[in-house]
Amino acid sequence: MNRTLILIGLIIVAVGLLWPWLSRLPLGQLPGDIVIRRENASFFFPLTTMILASLALSALLWLLNR
């Protein structure tokens, strides 16, 4: 459990340090992401982005468990 918490903490720190470069990626604006804009409201559902993030995380965890 301690090892897992340390790993999660290191990942959060790495994402925080890399945020200026990660924010330039077109995640959240990919084809397949659902955006509905009306006069008074907007709805955003990043379907494609979530699928890509899930695949990347699954691959990373698979590599770490090998």
VMD Tcl script that builds the backbone (N, CA, C; Angstrom):
set m [mol new atoms 198]
animate dup $m
set s [atomselect $m all]
$s set {name element resname resid chain x y z} {
  {N N MET 1 A 0.821 -1.183 0.000}
  {CA C MET 1 A 0.000 0.000 0.000}
  {C C MET 1 A 0.871 1.255 0.000}
  {N N ASN 2 A 1.939 1.267 0.784}
  {CA C ASN 2 A 2.815 2.434 0.831}
  {C C ASN 2 A 3.461 2.707 -0.521}
  {N N ARG 3 A 3.873 1.647 -1.190}
  {CA C ARG 3 A 4.513 1.790 -2.487}
  {C C ARG 3 A 3.545 2.386 -3.505}
  {N N THR 4 A 2.296 1.968 -3.452}
  {CA C THR 4 A 1.278 2.481 -4.363}
  {C C THR 4 A 1.020 3.959 -4.120}
  {N N LEU 5 A 0.929 4.359 -2.864}
  {CA C LEU 5 A 0.691 5.763 -2.544}
  {C C LEU 5 A 1.860 6.642 -2.968}
  {N N ILE 6 A 3.070 6.148 -2.797}
  {CA C ILE 6 A 4.249 6.904 -3.240}
  {C C ILE 6 A 4.246 7.049 -4.754}
  {N N LEU 7 A 3.900 5.985 -5.465}
  {CA C LEU 7 A 3.842 6.026 -6.923}
  {C C LEU 7 A 2.780 7.013 -7.398}
  {N N ILE 8 A 1.618 7.000 -6.777}
  {CA C ILE 8 A 0.558 7.940 -7.156}
  {C C ILE 8 A 1.010 9.373 -6.894}
  {N N GLY 9 A 1.672 9.612 -5.771}
  {CA C GLY 9 A 2.192 10.938 -5.459}
  {C C GLY 9 A 3.215 11.407 -6.475}
  {N N LEU 10 A 4.108 10.511 -6.883}
  {CA C LEU 10 A 5.117 10.871 -7.881}
  {C C LEU 10 A 4.476 11.178 -9.236}
  {N N ILE 11 A 3.437 10.448 -9.585}
  {CA C ILE 11 A 2.732 10.712 -10.845}
  {C C ILE 11 A 2.065 12.075 -10.793}
  {N N ILE 12 A 1.448 12.412 -9.661}
  {CA C ILE 12 A 0.804 13.720 -9.525}
  {C C ILE 12 A 1.832 14.841 -9.622}
  {N N VAL 13 A 2.992 14.663 -8.993}
  {CA C VAL 13 A 4.053 15.678 -9.076}
  {C C VAL 13 A 4.551 15.806 -10.511}
  {N N ALA 14 A 4.736 14.690 -11.199}
  {CA C ALA 14 A 5.218 14.727 -12.583}
  {C C ALA 14 A 4.219 15.441 -13.491}
  {N N VAL 15 A 2.938 15.147 -13.328}
  {CA C VAL 15 A 1.920 15.824 -14.134}
  {C C VAL 15 A 1.916 17.318 -13.823}
  {N N GLY 16 A 2.067 17.677 -12.561}
  {CA C GLY 16 A 2.116 19.079 -12.187}
  {C C GLY 16 A 3.302 19.800 -12.802}
  {N N LEU 17 A 4.448 19.156 -12.834}
  {CA C LEU 17 A 5.633 19.779 -13.429}
  {C C LEU 17 A 5.541 19.870 -14.949}
  {N N LEU 18 A 4.883 18.893 -15.561}
  {CA C LEU 18 A 4.765 18.869 -17.021}
  {C C LEU 18 A 3.522 19.591 -17.533}
  {N N TRP 19 A 2.728 20.188 -16.628}
  {CA C TRP 19 A 1.453 20.789 -17.021}
  {C C TRP 19 A 1.573 21.847 -18.121}
  {N N PRO 20 A 2.594 22.723 -18.115}
  {CA C PRO 20 A 2.679 23.709 -19.209}
  {C C PRO 20 A 2.740 23.058 -20.595}
  {N N TRP 21 A 3.373 21.916 -20.702}
  {CA C TRP 21 A 3.458 21.228 -21.996}
  {C C TRP 21 A 2.239 20.350 -22.234}
  {N N LEU 22 A 1.700 19.743 -21.187}
  {CA C LEU 22 A 0.527 18.889 -21.345}
  {C C LEU 22 A -0.715 19.679 -21.727}
  {N N SER 23 A -0.798 20.929 -21.288}
  {CA C SER 23 A -1.975 21.734 -21.598}
  {C C SER 23 A -2.019 22.125 -23.075}
  {N N ARG 24 A -0.927 22.001 -23.779}
  {CA C ARG 24 A -0.890 22.316 -25.215}
  {C C ARG 24 A -1.414 21.167 -26.071}
  {N N LEU 25 A -1.527 19.967 -25.500}
  {CA C LEU 25 A -2.059 18.833 -26.247}
  {C C LEU 25 A -3.536 19.063 -26.531}
  {N N PRO 26 A -4.022 18.555 -27.649}
  {CA C PRO 26 A -5.428 18.816 -28.005}
  {C C PRO 26 A -6.420 17.904 -27.286}
  {N N LEU 27 A -6.065 17.398 -26.109}
  {CA C LEU 27 A -6.991 16.554 -25.371}
  {C C LEU 27 A -8.198 17.389 -24.954}
  {N N GLY 28 A -9.366 16.835 -25.116}
  {CA C GLY 28 A -10.586 17.570 -24.818}
  {C C GLY 28 A -11.157 18.250 -26.050}
  {N N GLN 29 A -10.433 18.187 -27.148}
  {CA C GLN 29 A -10.892 18.783 -28.398}
  {C C GLN 29 A -10.753 17.785 -29.542}
  {N N LEU 30 A -10.818 16.518 -29.217}
  {CA C LEU 30 A -10.636 15.477 -30.215}
  {C C LEU 30 A -11.955 15.170 -30.908}
  {N N PRO 31 A -11.901 14.637 -32.129}
  {CA C PRO 31 A -13.141 14.184 -32.770}
  {C C PRO 31 A -13.768 13.077 -31.920}
  {N N GLY 32 A -15.032 13.161 -31.686}
  {CA C GLY 32 A -15.710 12.189 -30.839}
  {C C GLY 32 A -16.029 12.748 -29.467}
  {N N ASP 33 A -15.402 13.842 -29.074}
  {CA C ASP 33 A -15.759 14.522 -27.840}
  {C C ASP 33 A -17.069 15.276 -28.092}
  {N N ILE 34 A -17.996 15.162 -27.178}
  {CA C ILE 34 A -19.322 15.734 -27.361}
  {C C ILE 34 A -19.374 17.117 -26.718}
  {N N VAL 35 A -19.715 18.120 -27.522}
  {CA C VAL 35 A -19.856 19.494 -27.032}
  {C C VAL 35 A -21.194 20.023 -27.526}
  {N N ILE 36 A -22.035 20.445 -26.587}
  {CA C ILE 36 A -23.322 21.051 -26.921}
  {C C ILE 36 A -23.337 22.435 -26.294}
  {N N ARG 37 A -23.488 23.451 -27.136}
  {CA C ARG 37 A -23.519 24.831 -26.648}
  {C C ARG 37 A -24.879 25.436 -26.963}
  {N N ARG 38 A -25.495 26.010 -25.951}
  {CA C ARG 38 A -26.763 26.725 -26.094}
  {C C ARG 38 A -26.562 28.148 -25.593}
  {N N GLU 39 A -27.603 28.938 -25.623}
  {CA C GLU 39 A -27.494 30.330 -25.187}
  {C C GLU 39 A -27.046 30.442 -23.736}
  {N N ASN 40 A -27.701 29.701 -22.850}
  {CA C ASN 40 A -27.454 29.863 -21.419}
  {C C ASN 40 A -26.643 28.739 -20.792}
  {N N ALA 41 A -26.296 27.738 -21.550}
  {CA C ALA 41 A -25.612 26.594 -20.952}
  {C C ALA 41 A -24.742 25.900 -21.993}
  {N N SER 42 A -23.823 25.122 -21.502}
  {CA C SER 42 A -23.010 24.294 -22.386}
  {C C SER 42 A -22.771 22.955 -21.702}
  {N N PHE 43 A -22.612 21.922 -22.510}
  {CA C PHE 43 A -22.382 20.572 -22.016}
  {C C PHE 43 A -21.176 20.020 -22.752}
  {N N PHE 44 A -20.240 19.447 -21.998}
  {CA C PHE 44 A -19.020 18.903 -22.581}
  {C C PHE 44 A -18.801 17.512 -22.027}
  {N N PHE 45 A -18.691 16.515 -22.900}
  {CA C PHE 45 A -18.435 15.137 -22.499}
  {C C PHE 45 A -17.262 14.618 -23.336}
  {N N PRO 46 A -16.053 14.519 -22.760}
  {CA C PRO 46 A -14.858 14.136 -23.521}
  {C C PRO 46 A -14.746 12.623 -23.726}
  {N N LEU 47 A -15.605 12.067 -24.536}
  {CA C LEU 47 A -15.665 10.619 -24.743}
  {C C LEU 47 A -14.355 10.062 -25.303}
  {N N THR 48 A -13.885 10.612 -26.404}
  {CA C THR 48 A -12.656 10.116 -27.034}
  {C C THR 48 A -11.443 10.325 -26.125}
  {N N THR 49 A -11.390 11.451 -25.458}
  {CA C THR 49 A -10.282 11.729 -24.550}
  {C C THR 49 A -10.257 10.721 -23.411}
  {N N MET 50 A -11.423 10.381 -22.864}
  {CA C MET 50 A -11.479 9.405 -21.778}
  {C C MET 50 A -11.059 8.020 -22.255}
  {N N ILE 51 A -11.430 7.643 -23.466}
  {CA C ILE 51 A -11.031 6.336 -24.001}
  {C C ILE 51 A -9.514 6.284 -24.173}
  {N N LEU 52 A -8.917 7.350 -24.717}
  {CA C LEU 52 A -7.457 7.378 -24.885}
  {C C LEU 52 A -6.735 7.361 -23.542}
  {N N ALA 53 A -7.255 8.101 -22.571}
  {CA C ALA 53 A -6.639 8.108 -21.241}
  {C C ALA 53 A -6.744 6.732 -20.598}
  {N N SER 54 A -7.861 6.059 -20.775}
  {CA C SER 54 A -8.045 4.727 -20.222}
  {C C SER 54 A -7.075 3.728 -20.863}
  {N N LEU 55 A -6.924 3.806 -22.166}
  {CA C LEU 55 A -5.981 2.911 -22.857}
  {C C LEU 55 A -4.545 3.157 -22.401}
  {N N ALA 56 A -4.167 4.425 -22.270}
  {CA C ALA 56 A -2.807 4.745 -21.831}
  {C C ALA 56 A -2.564 4.270 -20.405}
  {N N LEU 57 A -3.519 4.497 -19.528}
  {CA C LEU 57 A -3.373 4.070 -18.134}
  {C C LEU 57 A -3.350 2.545 -18.025}
  {N N SER 58 A -4.189 1.873 -18.802}
  {CA C SER 58 A -4.195 0.408 -18.798}
  {C C SER 58 A -2.855 -0.161 -19.281}
  {N N ALA 59 A -2.310 0.431 -20.331}
  {CA C ALA 59 A -1.011 -0.020 -20.837}
  {C C ALA 59 A 0.096 0.221 -19.826}
  {N N LEU 60 A 0.056 1.385 -19.181}
  {CA C LEU 60 A 1.058 1.696 -18.167}
  {C C LEU 60 A 0.991 0.722 -16.993}
  {N N LEU 61 A -0.197 0.460 -16.497}
  {CA C LEU 61 A -0.353 -0.488 -15.391}
  {C C LEU 61 A 0.024 -1.902 -15.798}
  {N N TRP 62 A -0.285 -2.277 -17.036}
  {CA C TRP 62 A 0.089 -3.598 -17.519}
  {C C TRP 62 A 1.613 -3.738 -17.551}
  {N N LEU 63 A 2.299 -2.676 -18.006}
  {CA C LEU 63 A 3.768 -2.715 -18.057}
  {C C LEU 63 A 4.374 -2.751 -16.650}
  {N N LEU 64 A 3.776 -2.031 -15.716}
  {CA C LEU 64 A 4.301 -2.007 -14.352}
  {C C LEU 64 A 4.098 -3.357 -13.632}
  {N N ASN 65 A 3.051 -4.078 -13.990}
  {CA C ASN 65 A 2.766 -5.367 -13.341}
  {C C ASN 65 A 3.529 -6.533 -13.984}
  {N N ARG 66 A 4.165 -6.328 -15.101}
  {CA C ARG 66 A 4.930 -7.401 -15.763}
  {C C ARG 66 A 6.189 -7.697 -15.034}
}
mol reanalyze $m
mol bondsrecalc $m
mol representation Tube
mol addrep $m
